Amino acid sequence: MKKILSITTLIVLLGIAGCKKDEDFLDIPPNAIIPSDVAFSDPALVLSILGDLYTRQLDFSNLKGRPNPESNLGNPNSPDVEAGWRTFADFSESFPSENGSSFLVQRTGWGYNEWRIDWQRSYAYVRELNLFIQRDSASTALSASDKLRFMAEARFLRANFYFDVVKRMGGVPLVTSTLQYDAAKGDASGVQLPRSKESDIYDFVISEAEAIKNQLPNDVNEKSRATKAAALAMEARAALYAGSIAKYGAATPLVALPGGEIGIPVSMSAGYYTKALAAAQEIINGSAGAYQLYKVLPDLSDNFAAIFLDKSSVNQESIFIEDFKAGAGKVQNYTVNNQPYSISDEGGDAGRLDPSLNLVEQFEKLDNTFAPLPTKNASGGLIYYDNQQDIFANRDARLAGTVLLPNGLFKGKRVDIWAGYQLADGSIISSDEAGNLKALPGTTDKVQVVGKDGPINGLEFRTQTGFYIRKWLDPTVGSGRRGRGSDVAFIRYRYAEVLLNAAEAAFELGQKGIAATYMNLVRARAGLTTPLSASDINFDRIVHERRVELAFEGHILFDYKRWRIAHLVWDGTPTTLPDLVANIGKATQRSTQPWGLWPYKIYNPGNSNNGKWIYKEVLPALVTGVNKFQFGNYYSAINDNITSLNPKIVKQPNQ
Amino acid sequence: MRNRFNYIMLFAVFAVAASSCKKDNYPPPSSTLSGKIVYKGEAIGVEYNQVPIQIYQYGFGLVAPINTSVAQDGSYSALLFDGDYKFIIPNGQGPFRWRYTSSGAPDSVAISMKGSQTMDMEVTPYYMIRTPQIAVTGGKVTGTFKAEKIITDANAKNIERVNLYINKTQFVSGNADQNIGKAEIAGSAVTDPNNISMTVSIPSIVPTQNYVFARLGIKIAGVEDMILSQVVKLTF
C-alpha cells in the first residue's frame, strides 16, 4: 500500500513537472556564448572582441609569421603559418640559411599564385568586421564616445585590410555590409559581387581614413590601437601606392584589365599624390600628435637598431605596431630563428636570415656617393684591412643598424664570421665545420681556421653571406630561447616612412625642394649630414632611400610592384659581379641572386700583411636559381575555385 | 591438401584481378587535340613553357581550365575526352595578338572533339622572323634574319632588342638556364631591320660535344614573351 502511494506520488510529481512548457524547459540562456546585445553593452567586452580583430590583421611580413593561403581549408583556428623570419626573406635581399628554405634561391621565378590572399579567410574577416560595425552602431548601452571610437577602429582595420588585399590582388569585391545568403531560394547571385576597380579600393581606403581620423585618439603613446596618426599614415601610403600605380602603370599597359579591376588611369596620379602629401603633412606638422624621428642613442647605428626595439614612450617614431608580451602568451620567434649561431640561446636554432651583399652595397658613403665595398684596388690587387670592420667604415649608419656585420656586437659578444685563412700563394685553408681546428703550414699547433658563425657553403643556421640580420633582433636576455621568445613589436607604420612617403609624393608633384627637406631629415638621422639639394632628388634616389631605410619591413615587393620595375630588377638573368658593383643606387639595378661577402684572414708570417683581412664577393653555392618576375606576377592569381563559385570575378591579366 | 589450397588462392587472386579491371574504371581520354600557333600558315616559335594555353569544358560544375603550353616550335597538343571545349590563350601571353571580340576582350575558340583532330590557331604576331640563317664557322655562330613588322596599326610595338642564343641542349631561349651564350643588339641600334646579323662565340662545353643548338629572337617592347626562330642544330 505504502509502495503504491509513493509510486503514485512520483508519477503525479513527474506529470506536474512534465506539464511545464517545452519552451521554458528548452530556452536556457547559453553560458558559453555571450549574445551580441550583452557583449555590446560593456566596453571591456567590446574591446575583447576588437582585440581578436586586431590580432587577425593581414601583414605580408610579420615577426610572428603569416598563415598560408588555403591551408586547413581556411580554418582560422588552425592556420598553417609560414615562419616569421621567412616572410622577410626572398627577393635577393637575403639568403635563407636553412636547408628547408633553400628553394627560395633555387627556383627560377615565382608562381602566379604567390602572395595571394586566402579568399575564404579574408572575407570571413571582413564579414566579422562588418558585423562588429553593425552591432556597435546598434548598441544602446555603450557611451557615445566609446561607441564612436570602437566603430572608427573597426573601420580602420577594415580599410587597412582592404589596402593589404588590393596590394596583392588589385580590385576585389568591396563588401562593406554583411551579406545574407538566401538559403531558401538556393540562389547565390545576391552574394556574388563583381570586382571593384583597383582605384575604387584605394579611394575607399583614403575616404575611410579621412572619415575616421578625428574619431580616433590623438595620442603618441597609443601604438597598438588605431590612432589618428595611424589612419593618416595608412592614407598617405595608400594614396602614394595608387598614385604610382597610375603613373608607372602606363609603362606596362599589358598589366591592366579593361574594366579597371587592375590598373588606374594615368590622369588620376596627380590627385592621389596630392592626397598622399596632404595626409603625410598632417602627421608631420604635428596635428596628429608629436611624432618625431627616434634620436636617443649617441651611436647612430645603435640608435637605428633601437627604433625597432624600444617600446617605451621615448620612442615617438613608431605609429602603429603589433605588440608582443613575453611571459603572457604572445611572443614571436624571430630572434630565436635569426640570432647569431655562436651567441645562440638555443643551440642549433639560429642564423636563418642572412642579408645579401646586394643590399649591403646599397648603403652609401657619408659623402652621399655610391661605391661598392672596396675589395680590390685599381690594379686588381687585394686590399688588406687591419681590422675586420674597416671595409665598412664611413658608410650610412643604417648599414650597421640593419645588418650585423662581421665582428659585430650582439648581446655583448662579437660574432665570429670569417671563411678561412688565405696563404701567401693564394690558397685557402678552411674547413666545412664551423670553428674547426687545423694546423697551419709550418706549424703543429692546431688553430681555428674558420669562424664559429661560418660562412661555409651549405652549412645551415650560420651565415652564408657573411652577414647576420640586426633589424628586429632582440638583445634581451632569454629572447633567443624557444620557451620564452621575443616580445619586440612589429612596426606597421612609422614616422620615417611617413617622411619618405611625403618626399616621394612631393617629388612626383614636382616639389623637389620639399622632397629634399623630408628626405634629409631621415638621412641626417643616419649620419648622412650633407643634405641633398633639390636637384639631387630623382626617381633613383627615392627608390634607393626606401630600400635602405625600410629594408626587412615588408615593403620591397610592393614598392617594386607599384613602380612597375619588378620585372626589370628581377629579370631572370643571373646576377654577375659586374652587375652587383655597377649601377649601385639605380632603381633598376639587377638583383636576381643574393651574393655574399666573405672575410678571409691572411696567414703569411714575416709579411706585413700577416693577420690582416681581405674580402671576397661570393655567390653562395646553394644559389642556383634566379628571380624572374613576370607580368603575371604583378597581381596574384585568383583561384579557379573562386572564379567558378562567383562567375562575376574576372581573371587577372596575363593569367 | 596444402597444394590445393595454394591453387585455390592463386585462382582467387587471378579471378579478382581479372574482374577488377572492368567495372569502376573509366577509359582514359583518347582524343588528341593538336596543332600549331600560326600566322598565315607559318608556325610561330616561342620559349619553352612560357606561353600557356587554357582549354575549358563547361557543364561539369566548377569551371577550371586544362592548362598546357605551347612548345618551342609553336605546336601544342592536349589529350581530351570527346566533348565541347573552348580554347584560349590568356591575355597578354605570347609575342602576338590573340583574337578579340568587338568589345576588345580576348575571344575563345569553340572546339568540338569527336576523335582526334588537328587545329591550327591563327594569330597576329607583332613581328615575324623572316629568312633566319644560322651558321657556325671557327667556333663562332653567326645568325642573320629579317624582322618584318606585322602589326602596324595603333597596336604596333617597337623592337626592344634582338638576340642570338646558343645552348648545349635543344631548349634555347633567353631564360638563364637555357643558353650558354648570347649575342644582343638593342632595338635602338638596329639600323636595318631587313638585315640583322649577330655573332656569338661558343664557350667551352663540359662534357665536350661537337654541336650546339641556336635560335634567333626578337624581344618586343612591352611584351613579355619573345618570338623566336625554329631551333637549329649546328655541328662543328
Interface residues (C-beta under 8 A of the other chain):
Chain A: T108 A251 T252 P253 L254 V255 P258 H567 G572 T573 P574 V626 K628 Q630 F631 G632 D640 N641 T643 S644 L645 P647 K651 P653 N654 Q655
Chain B: G61 L62 V63 A64 P65 P90 N91 G92 Q93 S103 G104 A105 G174 N175 A176 D177 G222 V223 E224
